[in-house]
Amino acid sequence: MTDSQSPVVLKDGYARATFPMAKTAAVYFTLHNHGEDDLQLSGVTVDAKVADEAQIHTTKMEGDVMRMRHLTDGVTIGAHEHVTFTSGGYHVMLLGLKNGLSEGGEVQLTLHFDGQEPLYTVLPVKADTQAVHKHGH
């Protein structure tokens, strides 16, 4: 029951930095399932010092409007496949932030899978590259 036996690997994970009074933040990563069976990511929890709750969301076009939806059933990762959590698709929302997320900080998450041990991870906080403002030295 060691982490090396887990069929799932998390790569390229980060939380997006926010402004200081933000109440929500987004987390992105890629999950690789190296196992022989499909895996169900059923939920995510966040350190209570960071936020009240973490939810799995997806973003879909409905008509001409992008809508975010909480996925209460989670996400399936097929055997030998990967699922990318990215802006405009699957992502984890942190709700009820205690403080904004500052670049260089960290966020502790636990990913819960049906029938598997939880996956504990610490992800860096990175600036949103689409909203970077250059400041003088």
Beta strands, then each sheet from edge to edge (+ up, - down):
strand 1: 8-16
strand 2: 24-33
strand 3: 39-46
strand 4: 53-62
strand 5: 65-70
strand 6: 75-77
strand 7: 82-85
strand 8: 91-95
strand 9: 106-113
strand 10: 119-126
sheet 1: 5+ 4- 8+ 2- 1+ 10+ 9- 3+ 6-
sheet 2: 5+ 4- 8+ 2- 7+
end
